[in-house]
Amino acid sequence: MKAGGGWPAIWYTLRKARGIGWGRMWKSLRSRNACKTCALGMGGQLGGMTNERGRFPEVCKKSVQAMAADLQGAIHGNFFRDFSLEQLQAFSSRELEASGRITQPLFAGPLDSHYRAISWEEAIERIAKKLRKTDPHEAFFYFSGRSSNEAAFLLQLMARLWGTNHINNCSYYCHQASGVGLASVTGSGTATIELEDLEHADLLFVIGANPASNHPRLMRTIIDLKRRGGKVIVINPLKELGLVRFRVPSDVRSMLFGSDIADEYLQPHIGGDIALLSGLAKAVLEAGTADEQYLANCTDGWSVFRVHLQSLDWATIVHRSGVERAAIERIARLYAASKNSIFAWAMGLTHHEHGVANIQAVANLALLRGMVGGRGRGLLPLRGHSNVQGIGSMGVTPTLRDAVFRKLQDEFKITLPLWPGMDTLACMHAAHEGKVRFAMCLGGNLFGSNPDAKFAAEAMSRIDQVVYLSTTLNTGHAWGRGRETIILPVKPRDEESQATTQESMFNFVRLSDGGPARHEGPRSEVETIAAVGHALLGDRPDLPMKWSDLASHEHIRQLIARIIPGYEKLGDIDRTKREFTIAGRVLHQPKFATDTGRAKLHVIALPELLGDAEAKGAGARCQMSDGRTRNSELGTRNFLRLMTLRSEGQFNTVVYEEQDIYRGQERRDVILMNAADIRRLRLREDQPVTVRNEVGSMPNILVREFDLPPGNAAMYYPEANVLVPREADALSRTPRFKSVLVEIEG
């Protein structure tokens, strides 16, 4: 392939639609429901395949894949008799997803070799009975970003009324570092821009992200920026095809001729981002292009930060970033010429032990030229799941914001628990220690999302009862089982009988109409949670609420409007159908929700490059394919810095296709390496190797050459989670999925 997108994307969509039925696919995609995949957002009241700017058609392979999964038939009646729990563990993620929709509650006990169907009544009673016998300190609730605001609010409310604060969501394993980092700078943990701001930018940084694969509809906006004369700077260790050249299927000119994307493409070492970003900031300072007036009037910490930049030496910057000084200074000149810059990033920055510091380093660079707090300029975390940001807004966090805490207590005339709740990784550690009796997962794949997969399976096996609310099977149902496991079949948002809402990464709240059920058996998430709440807590006379009322989505929206700051307009949305941007988050003026009203600059020490301690010397010079040499920093040992990544044919832990067409890979059991490392380690293309470290081992992995810096490598997530340590960023508690030291054995 010579470009991302294009005819392969169109043919794939047509094949999927043909398999499901043209009419069914079109009707489903055009329904007034928010897209089920990435947090870029589209759909809602403007109609399917339409974004908040009214642009149509807005659709991508990810949208089609998710819709096709929900449109598939039910799992056949003999499936769970034919396949044991042990046999399910041999299924791939793709095979489990493609087995069909779950349509009846399933149960497996400690003596069971197979899942078996049970009634809804038995399932709810088993859950309530277990919770009644469980200390709230010994249970946790985990939330996926695919759920709705209404379900998230209700489940966290039920958990707190029951008495626990062990409430967390999937962002701890993806963008929690973005939220913590942004909050430490601007006072708000979300994007500072809205979608329209991208129409006014003349420079876009794409850092540690691959939107061509993971947010494909963003590529149309990027190409529009390019046509206005704007520039795109990509910072990514891997040379990604879709970030070099892309063909947008909905744009005739782009389809016919293709569109160049990156004007500059920097490939730092894995973990070298802070050094690179600090080098860019130093180059801006040395060139005299910092916005001194903005820094003096709108930021705190400028004088200290200036001294810090001056103290950095270029040799250390170049060594730890893996990028030459001349390239850094060239990018700094492009930045200096920009009037409106936007900085976008994804998990290439957050999946490190210094993930929060990575985000602060991005913000430092943006603040240095006044690029936060104005039209067409700002900070944009490219979030994954369609409502992961909304889940956080609903209070799905171990510690509630003070305002939400007070309003919840006032609304329900209750005293909420004050003891500290655990984050997701802490819950897994507690489970491994035998300190968790109950876990409920609202969607997602908690097992598949975890670092150290062996540890995760052991941890979940020690929980007395694990409950999943799911639409289809995933590896968690096979490997993430407790002593008892219950799977409750729920409806996707476009089958809900009542409307739901979702929040995009641009802070835009959509109203999804729902639609007719495709199968008998699955229930609404809200209906399911309300049933568990009623069985567990009943309609207590001391509470101004009834669980029958809380089965009403509109009633829940009224509560959200009164309790969640910024969501006041949700109270009228059933009447007006008017979607909205959450107040106070988009920053078009340099006024910040901090204690001083100013943005905060952060002094960040340059972290040591992963592998330097193991290098035993100055490193080995690698001969590149073009004759140049470059320092691998890892000496003659067989160590490589490894990052895990997603393929073009997957979404988060869900693998829809085994092949990754943009990277030219027809299978997933591969390690992508620089040609110089392949030669240095005396390996050959397609040679089976064992990739190992202190966490785990993966045998029979095929060596594949790829364009990334020497000393660095990549493997597919979630399979490579068996190699990922449980060390996490201290501030966000996000594991270092993209910063793993491994050794190769031929």
C-alpha positions in Angstrom: 0.0 0.0 0.0 1.1 3.5 -0.7 -1.5 5.4 1.4 -3.9 4.8 4.2 -7.7 4.8 3.6 -8.8 4.7 0.0 -10.2 1.8 -1.9 -9.2 -0.9 0.6 -11.3 0.9 3.2 -14.2 1.2 0.8 -14.1 -2.5 -0.3 -13.9 -3.6 3.3 -17.0 -1.5 4.2 -18.9 -2.9 1.2 -17.9 -6.5 2.2 -19.1 -6.0 5.7 -22.3 -4.4 4.6 -23.0 -7.2 2.1 -22.5 -9.8 4.9 -24.9 -8.1 7.2 -27.3 -6.7 4.6 -27.0 -3.4 2.8 -30.3 -2.0 4.2 -29.6 -3.1 7.8 -26.2 -1.6 7.8 -27.2 1.7 6.2 -30.3 2.1 8.4 -28.2 1.4 11.5 -25.4 3.8 10.6 -27.9 6.5 9.8 -29.9 6.2 13.0 -29.7 9.1 15.4 -27.2 7.5 17.7 -23.7 8.5 18.7 -20.9 6.5 17.0 -19.9 3.5 19.1 -16.2 3.7 18.6 -13.7 6.5 19.1 -14.4 9.7 21.2 -14.1 12.0 18.1 -17.8 11.6 18.0 -20.5 11.8 15.4 -24.2 11.0 15.0 -26.8 11.9 17.6 -29.6 14.3 16.8 -28.1 15.5 13.5 -28.3 11.9 12.3 -25.8 9.1 11.9 -22.6 9.7 10.0 -22.9 13.5 10.7 -20.6 15.4 13.1 -21.5 18.5 15.2 -20.4 20.8 12.3 -23.0 19.1 10.1 -20.5 17.4 7.8 -21.8 14.2 6.1 -20.8 11.4 5.5 -18.6 11.0 8.6 -18.0 7.2 8.8 -15.0 4.9 9.0 -14.0 1.3 9.2 -14.1 1.3 13.0 -17.8 2.5 12.9 -18.6 -0.2 10.4 -16.8 -2.9 12.4 -18.5 -2.0 15.7 -21.9 -1.9 14.0 -21.4 -5.2 12.3 -20.6 -6.8 15.6 -23.8 -5.6 17.1 -25.8 -6.6 14.0 -24.6 -10.2 14.0 -26.8 -13.1 15.0 -27.1 -14.6 18.5 -24.6 -17.1 19.7 -26.0 -20.5 18.6 -27.8 -22.6 21.2 -25.2 -25.3 21.6 -22.2 -23.1 21.7 -21.6 -23.3 25.5 -22.3 -27.0 25.5 -19.9 -27.5 22.6 -17.0 -25.3 24.0 -15.7 -25.7 27.5 -14.1 -22.9 29.5 -10.7 -24.3 28.7 -11.5 -24.4 25.0 -12.7 -20.8 25.1 -9.2 -19.8 26.3 -7.9 -21.1 23.0 -10.1 -18.7 21.0 -8.6 -15.5 19.7 -10.1 -12.1 20.5 -11.5 -12.0 17.0 -13.0 -15.5 17.2 -14.7 -14.7 20.5 -16.1 -11.4 19.2 -17.4 -13.1 16.0 -19.2 -15.9 17.9 -22.3 -13.8 18.1 -24.4 -11.7 20.4 -24.9 -12.9 24.0 -28.7 -13.2 24.5 -29.1 -14.9 27.9 -27.4 -14.6 31.3 -24.6 -17.0 31.7 -23.1 -18.6 34.8 -20.0 -20.6 35.6 -19.2 -21.8 39.2 -16.1 -23.2 40.7 -17.0 -26.8 39.7 -18.3 -25.9 36.2 -16.4 -26.8 33.1 -18.7 -24.8 30.8 -20.8 -21.7 31.0 -24.5 -22.4 31.4 -27.6 -20.3 30.9 -29.6 -19.1 33.9 -32.6 -16.8 34.2 -32.4 -13.1 34.8 -34.1 -13.6 38.1 -31.5 -16.1 39.3 -28.6 -13.9 38.0 -29.9 -10.7 39.8 -30.5 -12.6 43.0 -27.0 -14.3 42.9 -25.4 -10.8 42.6 -27.5 -9.2 45.3 -26.9 -12.1 47.7 -23.2 -11.9 47.2 -23.1 -8.1 47.7 -25.2 -8.4 50.9 -22.5 -10.8 52.3 -19.6 -8.7 51.1 -17.8 -5.9 53.0 -17.9 -2.8 50.7 -14.1 -2.5 51.2 -13.8 -5.9 49.4 -15.5 -5.1 46.1 -14.8 -2.9 43.1 -16.8 -1.6 40.1 -15.1 -1.1 36.7 -16.6 0.9 33.8 -16.0 0.8 30.1 -16.2 4.0 27.9 -18.7 2.3 25.6 -21.5 2.7 28.2 -23.8 5.7 28.5 -23.8 8.6 30.9 -27.0 7.4 32.4 -25.8 3.9 33.2 -22.5 5.2 34.5 -24.1 7.7 36.8 -26.6 5.1 38.2 -24.0 2.4 38.8 -21.6 4.7 40.6 -24.5 6.0 42.6 -25.6 2.4 43.6 -22.0 1.5 44.5 -21.7 4.5 46.8 -25.1 4.1 48.4 -24.0 0.5 49.1 -20.9 1.9 50.7 -17.8 1.6 48.5 -15.4 4.0 46.8 -13.6 1.4 44.8 -15.1 2.8 41.6 -12.9 3.3 38.5 -12.9 3.3 34.8 -11.0 2.2 31.7 -9.2 5.6 31.5 -6.8 4.5 34.2 -5.3 2.2 31.5 -5.4 4.8 28.7 -5.8 8.6 29.1 -5.8 9.1 32.9 -2.4 10.7 32.5 -3.9 13.2 30.1 -6.6 14.2 32.6 -4.2 14.5 35.5 -1.6 16.3 33.4 -4.1 18.8 31.9 -5.7 19.5 35.3 -2.3 20.4 36.7 -1.8 22.9 33.9 -5.3 24.4 33.1 -7.4 23.3 36.1 -9.5 21.1 33.8 -8.7 17.5 32.7 -10.2 17.7 29.2 -9.4 19.2 25.8 -9.2 23.0 25.7 -10.6 23.2 22.2 -13.8 22.2 20.3 -14.0 20.6 16.8 -14.4 24.0 15.1 -11.0 25.2 16.4 -9.3 22.7 14.1 -10.7 24.8 11.2 -8.7 27.8 12.4 -5.4 26.2 13.1 -2.4 26.5 10.8 -0.1 24.0 12.6 -1.0 20.6 14.1 1.3 18.5 16.2 0.3 14.8 16.3 2.4 13.2 19.1 2.3 9.6 20.0 -0.9 9.0 18.1 -1.9 7.2 14.9 -5.3 8.8 13.9 -5.1 7.2 10.5 -5.8 3.9 12.2 -7.5 4.8 15.5 -9.4 8.0 14.6 -9.8 7.8 10.8 -12.4 10.5 10.5 -10.0 13.0 11.9 -7.9 12.6 8.7 -10.5 14.6 6.7 -10.1 17.5 9.1 -6.3 17.2 8.9 -6.4 17.3 5.1 -8.6 20.4 5.2 -5.9 22.0 7.4 -3.3 21.1 4.8 -5.4 22.6 2.0 -5.5 25.9 3.8 -1.7 25.9 3.8 -1.3 24.5 7.3 1.4 22.2 8.4 1.4 18.9 10.2 4.2 17.7 12.5 4.1 14.0 13.4 6.2 12.7 16.4 6.1 8.9 16.6 8.8 6.3 16.8 7.1 4.3 14.0 6.8 5.6 10.5 3.0 5.1 10.0 1.8 4.9 6.5 -1.5 6.7 7.1 0.4 9.6 8.7 2.6 10.0 5.6 -0.1 9.7 3.0 -3.9 9.1 3.2 -6.9 8.9 0.8 -10.2 10.0 2.4 -13.0 8.0 0.9 -15.5 10.8 1.3 -13.3 13.3 -0.5 -13.1 12.9 -4.3 -9.9 14.8 -4.7 -8.2 12.9 -1.9 -9.4 9.6 -3.2 -8.2 10.3 -6.8 -4.8 11.8 -6.0 -4.1 11.0 -2.4 -3.2 13.5 0.3 0.2 14.1 1.9 -0.1 14.4 5.7 3.2 14.9 7.6 5.3 17.9 6.6 7.8 16.8 9.2 8.0 13.3 10.8 10.3 12.9 13.8 11.0 9.4 15.2 12.3 9.7 18.7 13.3 6.8 20.9 10.5 5.1 22.8 10.3 7.1 26.1 12.3 10.0 24.6 9.3 12.4 24.3 10.2 14.7 27.3 13.7 15.2 26.0 12.4 16.0 22.6 9.7 18.4 23.8 12.1 20.1 26.1 14.5 20.4 23.3 11.9 22.1 21.2 11.1 24.5 24.0 14.8 25.2 24.5 15.1 25.9 20.8 12.1 28.3 20.9 13.7 30.1 23.8 17.1 30.4 22.2 15.6 31.7 19.0 13.8 34.4 20.9 10.3 33.4 19.7 8.7 32.7 23.1 5.6 34.9 23.8 7.0 36.8 26.8 3.9 38.9 27.3 1.6 35.9 27.4 4.0 34.1 29.7 4.2 37.0 32.1 0.5 37.7 32.2 -1.1 34.3 31.8 1.2 31.7 33.3 2.8 30.8 36.7 6.4 29.6 36.9 7.9 31.2 33.8 11.1 32.5 35.5 11.9 29.2 37.0 11.0 27.3 33.8 13.2 29.7 31.7 16.2 28.9 34.0 15.4 25.2 33.6 15.4 25.3 29.8 18.7 27.3 29.8 20.3 24.6 32.1 19.5 21.7 29.7 22.5 20.6 27.5 22.0 19.7 23.9 24.0 16.5 24.2 21.7 15.0 26.8 18.6 16.1 24.8 19.9 14.5 21.6 21.0 11.3 23.4 17.7 10.8 25.3 15.4 11.8 22.5 17.2 10.1 19.7 16.6 13.2 17.5 19.4 15.4 16.2 19.6 19.0 17.2 19.3 20.3 13.7 15.9 18.5 13.3 14.7 19.9 16.6 15.6 23.4 15.7 14.0 23.0 12.2 10.7 22.0 13.9 11.0 24.9 16.3 11.3 27.3 13.4 8.0 25.9 11.9 6.4 26.4 15.3 7.6 29.9 15.5 6.0 30.7 12.2 2.6 29.5 13.4 -0.2 31.8 14.5 -2.5 29.0 15.7 -1.1 25.7 16.8 -3.0 22.7 18.2 -1.2 19.8 20.0 -2.9 16.4 19.8 -1.7 13.2 21.4 -2.7 9.7 22.4 -1.4 6.8 24.4 2.1 7.1 22.9 2.5 9.7 25.6 0.3 8.4 28.4 1.5 4.8 28.5 4.8 5.6 30.4 5.9 5.8 34.0 6.2 9.5 33.4 2.9 9.8 31.4 1.7 12.9 33.4 5.1 14.6 32.9 4.8 13.9 29.1 1.5 15.8 29.0 3.0 18.6 31.1 5.9 18.8 28.7 3.4 19.2 25.7 1.6 21.9 27.6 4.9 23.7 28.4 5.7 23.9 24.7 2.2 25.2 23.9 2.2 27.8 26.7 5.7 29.0 25.6 4.1 30.6 22.5 0.7 31.4 24.0 -1.0 28.5 22.2 -3.6 27.8 25.0 -6.6 29.9 25.5 -7.6 31.2 22.0 -9.5 30.3 18.9 -7.7 27.7 16.8 -5.1 26.9 19.4 -4.9 24.5 22.3 -4.5 21.0 23.7 -6.3 17.9 22.4 -6.0 14.4 23.9 -7.2 12.0 21.3 -9.3 9.8 23.5 -10.3 6.2 22.6 -13.8 5.0 23.5 -16.9 6.9 22.5 -17.9 7.9 26.0 -14.8 7.4 28.1 -14.8 11.1 28.9 -18.4 11.1 29.9 -17.9 8.2 32.2 -15.4 10.3 34.1 -17.7 13.3 34.1 -20.4 11.1 35.8 -18.3 10.6 38.9 -16.8 7.2 38.0 -13.6 7.8 40.0 -12.4 6.7 43.4 -12.5 10.2 44.7 -15.4 12.5 43.7 -14.8 16.1 43.0 -15.9 18.2 46.0 -18.8 19.8 44.2 -20.2 16.5 43.1 -19.7 14.9 46.5 -21.6 17.7 48.2 -24.4 17.7 45.7 -24.9 13.9 45.9 -25.1 14.1 49.7 -27.6 17.0 49.5 -29.7 15.4 46.8 -30.1 12.1 48.5 -29.8 13.2 52.2 -27.1 10.6 52.8 -23.5 10.4 54.1 -21.2 9.0 51.5 -18.1 6.9 52.4 -15.0 9.0 53.0 -12.3 6.4 52.9 -10.0 6.4 49.9 -11.0 4.2 46.9 -8.6 2.2 44.8 -7.7 2.9 41.2 -7.9 0.1 38.6 -4.4 -1.3 39.1 -4.7 -1.2 42.9 -7.9 -3.2 42.6 -6.1 -5.9 40.6 -3.3 -6.0 43.2 -5.9 -6.3 46.0 -7.6 -9.1 44.1 -4.3 -10.9 43.7 -3.8 -10.7 47.4 -7.2 -12.3 48.0 -8.7 -9.1 49.3 -11.6 -8.8 46.8 -14.8 -10.8 47.1 -16.8 -9.1 44.3 -16.2 -7.2 41.0 -18.7 -5.8 38.5 -17.6 -4.7 35.0 -19.9 -2.5 33.0 -18.7 -3.4 29.5 -15.1 -3.6 28.4 -12.5 -6.3 28.9 -10.7 -5.7 32.2 -8.5 -8.7 31.9 -7.5 -7.9 28.3 -6.7 -4.3 29.3 -4.3 -5.2 32.1 -0.5 -5.3 32.1 1.1 -8.6 33.1 -1.6 -10.8 31.7 -0.6 -13.8 33.8 -0.9 -11.8 37.0 -4.3 -10.4 35.8 -5.7 -13.9 35.2 -4.5 -15.0 38.7 -5.9 -11.9 40.3 -9.4 -12.3 38.8 -9.5 -16.0 39.6 -9.2 -15.2 43.3 -12.4 -13.0 43.3 -15.4 -14.8 44.7 -17.8 -13.4 42.0 -17.1 -11.5 38.8 -20.0 -10.0 37.0 -19.8 -8.7 33.4 -22.4 -6.6 31.5 -21.6 -7.4 27.9 -22.9 -7.6 24.3 -20.4 -10.1 22.9 -17.7 -12.4 24.2 -14.2 -11.3 24.8 -11.0 -12.8 26.3 -12.0 -11.6 29.8 -14.9 -14.1 29.8 -12.4 -16.9 29.1 -9.4 -15.7 31.2 -10.8 -13.2 33.6 -13.2 -15.4 35.5 -13.7 -15.5 39.2 -14.7 -18.4 41.3 -18.1 -17.6 40.1 -18.7 -15.7 36.9 -21.9 -14.1 35.7 -22.3 -12.6 32.2 -25.4 -10.3 31.8 -26.4 -9.6 28.2 -27.0 -6.0 27.6 -28.1 -3.8 24.6 -25.9 -1.5 22.6 -26.9 2.1 22.6 -28.8 1.9 19.3 -31.1 -0.8 20.8 -32.0 1.0 23.9 -35.7 1.6 24.4 -34.9 5.0 26.0 -32.5 7.7 24.8 -29.0 7.8 26.2 -26.2 10.5 26.1 -22.5 10.4 25.4 -19.7 13.0 25.7 -17.0 13.3 23.0 -13.4 14.3 23.5 -14.4 17.8 22.4 -16.7 18.1 25.4 -19.8 17.8 23.2 -22.8 15.9 24.6 -24.9 13.9 22.1 -28.4 12.4 22.6 -28.8 8.9 21.2 -32.4 7.9 20.4 -31.8 4.1 20.8 -33.9 1.8 18.6 -35.6 -1.6 18.4 -34.0 -4.6 20.0 -32.4 -7.1 17.5 -32.6 -10.0 19.9 -34.8 -11.2 22.7 -33.0 -11.5 26.0 -30.6 -8.6 26.4 -31.7 -5.8 28.7 -30.8 -2.1 29.0 -27.8 -1.4 31.1 -29.8 1.0 33.2 -32.6 -1.5 33.7 -30.1 -4.1 34.8 -28.4 -1.8 37.3 -31.7 -0.6 38.7 -32.7 -4.2 39.2 -29.5 -5.0 41.1 -29.9 -1.9 43.1 -33.5 -2.7 44.1 -32.6 -6.3 45.0 -29.6 -5.1 47.1 -30.8 -1.9 48.7 -34.6 -1.9 48.2 -36.7 1.3 48.4 -35.4 2.6 51.7 -37.6 5.0 53.5 -34.6 7.2 54.4 -33.8 7.8 50.7 -35.8 10.3 48.5 -35.7 7.9 45.6 -37.2 4.7 44.2 -35.4 2.2 42.0 -38.4 2.1 39.7 -37.9 5.8 39.1 -34.2 5.2 38.4 -35.0 2.9 35.6 -36.1 6.0 33.8 -33.3 7.5 31.7 -35.0 10.9 31.8 -35.2 10.8 35.6 -31.5 10.0 35.7 -30.7 12.9 33.4 -32.6 15.3 35.7 -30.4 14.1 38.6 -27.2 14.5 36.4 -28.3 18.1 35.5 -28.6 19.0 39.2 -25.4 17.2 40.4 -22.7 17.2 37.7 -21.2 20.7 37.0 -21.4 21.7 33.3 -24.3 19.3 32.6 -27.1 21.7 33.6 -28.4 21.7 30.0 -29.0 17.9 30.2 -32.2 18.7 32.2 -33.9 20.1 29.1 -32.5 17.8 26.5 -35.5 15.4 26.4 -37.7 18.4 25.6 -35.4 20.4 23.3 -33.3 17.6 21.7 -30.6 20.2 21.8 -27.1 18.8 22.1 -24.4 21.0 23.8 -20.8 21.7 24.6 -20.1 21.5 28.3 -19.7 24.9 29.8 -16.3 26.0 31.2 -14.1 23.5 29.4 -13.3 25.1 26.0 -10.7 27.8 26.5 -11.0 30.6 23.9 -9.5 33.1 26.4 -6.4 32.6 28.5 -8.4 32.4 31.7 -7.8 29.1 33.6 -9.6 27.2 36.4 -6.5 27.3 38.6 -6.1 28.9 42.0 -4.5 32.0 40.4 -6.4 32.0 37.1 -3.2 31.4 35.3 -1.9 28.3 33.5 0.9 26.4 35.3 4.3 25.7 33.7 6.1 22.6 35.1 9.8 22.0 35.5 10.4 18.4 34.3 13.7 16.6 34.7 14.7 14.6 31.6 14.1 10.9 32.4 16.9 8.5 31.7 16.4 6.6 28.5 15.0 3.1 29.1 17.8 0.6 28.6 20.7 3.0 29.4 21.4 1.2 32.7 21.6 -2.1 30.8 23.7 -0.9 28.0 27.1 -1.4 29.7 28.8 1.2 27.7 28.2 4.0 25.3 26.1 1.8 23.0 26.5 0.3 19.6 26.5 2.3 16.3 24.0 0.7 14.0 24.4 0.8 10.2 21.2 2.1 8.7 19.9 0.9 5.3 20.7 4.2 3.7 24.3 4.1 5.0 23.9 6.5 7.9 24.8 5.4 11.5 22.6 5.9 14.5 23.2 5.1 18.2 20.9 2.3 19.4 21.9 3.2 23.1 21.6 -0.5 24.0 25.1 -1.8 23.3 25.7 -5.3 22.1 23.2 -6.9 24.4 19.9 -8.3 23.0 17.8 -5.7 24.7 15.2 -3.6 22.9 12.8 -0.9 24.0 9.3 -2.3 23.3 6.0 -0.5 22.8 2.7 -2.2 22.4 0.3 -0.9 19.8 -3.0 -1.5 18.1 -3.5 -2.6 14.6 -5.6 -1.0 11.9 -8.0 -4.0 12.3 -8.8 -3.6 15.9 -10.4 -1.2 18.4 -8.9 -1.2 21.9 -8.9 -4.9 23.1 -11.3 -6.0 20.4 -9.6 -7.5 17.3 -11.8 -7.5 14.3 -9.2 -8.6 11.7 -5.9 -10.5 12.2 -4.1 -8.5 9.5 -2.8 -5.0 9.8 -2.9 -3.7 6.3 -1.3 -0.3 6.9 1.8 -1.9 8.4 1.8 -4.7 5.9 1.3 -7.5 8.5 -0.9 -10.4 7.8 -0.7 -11.8 11.3 -0.3 -10.5 14.9 2.4 -12.8 16.4 5.2 -10.6 15.1 7.8 -8.2 16.5 8.5 -5.1 14.4 12.2 -4.2 14.4 14.7 -1.9 12.7 16.8 -3.5 10.0 20.0 -2.5 11.8 18.9 -4.4 15.0 18.0 -7.4 12.9 21.5 -7.5 11.6 23.1 -6.6 14.9 21.4 -9.5 16.6 22.1 -11.9 13.7 18.5 -12.5 13.0 16.6 -12.7 9.7 13.2 -11.7 8.4 10.4 -14.2 9.6 12.8 -16.0 12.0 10.9 -17.3 15.0 12.3 -15.8 18.2 11.4 -15.7 21.9 10.7 -12.3 23.4 11.1 -12.3 27.1 11.7 -10.2 30.2 11.2 -10.5 33.9 7.4 -10.4 33.5 6.8 -13.0 30.9 7.9 -14.8 27.7 6.4 -15.0 24.2 7.9 -17.8 22.0 7.6 -18.3 18.2 7.3 -14.6 17.5 8.3 -13.7 13.9 10.9 -11.0 13.2 9.6 -8.3 10.8 11.5 -5.3 9.5 9.9 -1.9 10.1 10.8 1.7 10.0 11.5 2.7 13.6 14.7 3.8 15.3 17.3 1.2 16.2 17.1 -0.1 19.7 13.3 0.1 19.6 10.6 -2.4 18.7 6.8 -2.9 18.7 4.4 -5.7 19.2 0.6 -6.0 19.2 -1.6 -5.2 22.2 -3.3 -7.0 24.0 -1.3 -10.2 23.2 2.0 -8.6 24.3 0.5 -7.6 27.7 2.2 -10.8 29.0 5.5 -8.7 28.8 4.2 -5.5 30.3 5.3 -4.8 33.9 2.8 -3.5 36.5 4.8 -0.4 37.2 2.6 2.7 36.6 2.9 6.5 36.5 2.8 7.6 40.2 0.3 10.4 39.6 -2.1 8.8 37.1 -1.6 5.2 37.9 -1.5 4.4 34.2 0.8 1.4 33.4 3.7 1.7 31.0 2.4 -0.3 28.1 4.7 1.6 25.7 7.9 1.5 27.7 9.0 -2.1 28.1 12.5 -3.5 28.1 12.7 -7.0 26.4 15.4 -9.4 25.3 15.4 -11.3 22.1 16.5 -14.9 21.9 16.9 -16.4 18.4 
